[in-house]
Amino acid sequence: MTTTSNRPDAEVEADFNARATQLESSLNELETFLSRLDSVSYTALHENLTPLDQARFDLTAAYTLNSLMWAYLRTRGIDPKQTQLKSELDRVKSYMDKLKSVVDRQTAARIDKQATTRLMRNALWEQAHSKNKRVKKDDQQAD
């Protein structure tokens, strides 16, 4: 016999079980990923990457490990904000922002000064040339 007071408990339990299953699945995926990373040496990973990708890799690894530590502390009932972990995460974030600004500068549009000069010179010449034609035409019509 099910009562209405038991129904919320059953929903909470079902929700908890679903979330626990999802957490276990995510942890298994993380463990698989980290084991693959652990099987390859750091230098082997870095030798095939460009300097920009190396920086991305290092920053991502540092942020990931600090985030995992944050989650671990939270599960142990420790407030991570009271540790140096918060400042470390902020430091890694600031370097990520610096890296993003470097990438943005590399992909920004470049101005070709010589092409711009030619474009302006030709545009101004055409404008001046068309004015001269109109002035001559007006002078001829006035005569």
N, C-alpha and C positions, 0 to 999 in steps of 0.2 A: 504494500500500500504506500503510495507516494503522496506526500503532502506538499502544499505550496511552499512551506518553509524549507523542505529538502531540495526543492528544485534549484534555487540559486546555488546551493552547495554543489550540486551535480554539475551545473554549468561552469562553476569556478574550477572544479576538479577536471572537467574535460578541457577547459581552456589551459589550465596548468599543464596537463599531460601533453597537449598539442605543442605548447611552447617548449616544454622539456625535450620533446622529441626533435623539434626544430633546432634547439640548442645542441643536442647531441650530434645531429647531422652536420651542423656547421663546424663543431669542434673536430669531427672526423675529417671533414674537408680540409680544415686548417692543418691538422696533423699530417695528412697526406702531402699537402703543399710544402710544409716545413721539412718533411723528411726528404723530399726531392731536392730542396734547396741545400739541405745538409749533406747530401750525397756528392755534391759538386763543390770543388774548392772555390774560395773567394777569388783567387787570382784567375782561375779558369773562367769564371763568370765575367770578370772585368776585362780580360784581354780582348774579348770580342765586341766590346761596347765602345761607343764614342765617348769622349769626356762628358758631354751633356747627359748621355744615358747613364754613365757611371754615377754622376751626381744625383740623378733621379733615383737610381737604384739604391744608393746609400741613404738618401733622405727617406725613401719609402720604407726601407728596412728599419731605420731608426724610429720612425713614427709608428710603424707596426709593432715593434717590440715594446715601445713605451706604452702604446695603447693596450697591449696585452697585459702589461704589468699593472696598468690602471684598473683593468677589469679584475685582475687577480686580487688586488688590494680591496676593491669593492666587495668581492665575494667573501673576503676575510673580515669584513666589517670595519676596515680602516678607511678613513677619509683621505683619498689621494691628494686632495687640495692642501692638506696639511704637510705634505712631503715635498721634496724637490722635484718630483715627477711633473708637477704642473709647470714649473719653470722650464724644465727640459722639453716638454711638449711645445711650449710657446717658442722656445729657441728653434726647434726643428721647423715649426710652422713659419717662423720669420725667414729661415733659409729657403723654405719652399717658395715663399713669396718673392725672394730675391731671384731664385732660379726662374720663376715665371716671368719676371720683368726682363731677364736676359733673353729668354726665348721670345718674348714679345718684341724686343728691340731687333732681334735677328729677322723676324718675319715682317717687321714694319716696312711700309713702302719707302723706297729710296727715290730721291729726286735727282734726276740727271741734269746737272746745271747747264751743260752745253746744249742739250736738247731744249731745255727751257728757254735759254737765250735765243736759240734759232727760232723757236716758235714765236716768242715775243717780237723779235726783230721782223720776221715775215708778216706777222699780224699787223704790226704797226706800219710796215711799208705798204701793205695792201690798203690799210685804212687811209694813209696819207695819199696814196696813189688814186684812190677812188675820190677823195676830196678834190684833188687837182683836176680830175676829169670833170667833176661837177662844176667847179669854178670856171673852167674853160668853156664848158657847155653853156653856163649862165652868161658868160661874157659874150659868146657868139650870139645868143638869143637877144641880148640887150642891144647888139649892134644892128 
